[in-house]
Amino acid sequence: MGNSLFGIHGMALELRAQRLGVLTSNIANAGTPGYKARDIDFAGALQAMSRGSGVAQAVGAATQYRVPVMSSLDGNTVEMATEQTAFAENAIGYEATLNMIQDRVTTINRALKGE
């Protein structure tokens, strides 16, 4: 998991990647009758991982069905504006986390080189 070297950022990156997959699945199934949109409670999953749960276990426990603002006639609960907003927010968080990890690696490399 990379807890010692990257701390919470390694866990956060794994969770953000998992969440991107769930949100992408929601968007891809926007036209599928009966499809139920899901999302991962990021804070809850991160907390579970920090207590020692594995990624799959934390994601499984923190994945919830989304409650739609307006129900559709075919039972599909995907609302594109909600999904696109969540996807964009998560993608920005993923990139920020990746940058933090990259900065950490750069710092370690510089320290090893004696700079």
Buried (B, 14 or more C-beta within 10 A) or exposed (E): EEEEEBBBBBBBBBBBBBBBEBBEBBBEBBEEEEBBBBBBBBEBBBBBBEEEBEBEEBBEBBBEEBEBEEEBEEEBBBBEEBBEEBBEEBBEBBEEBBEBBEEBEEEEEEEEEEE
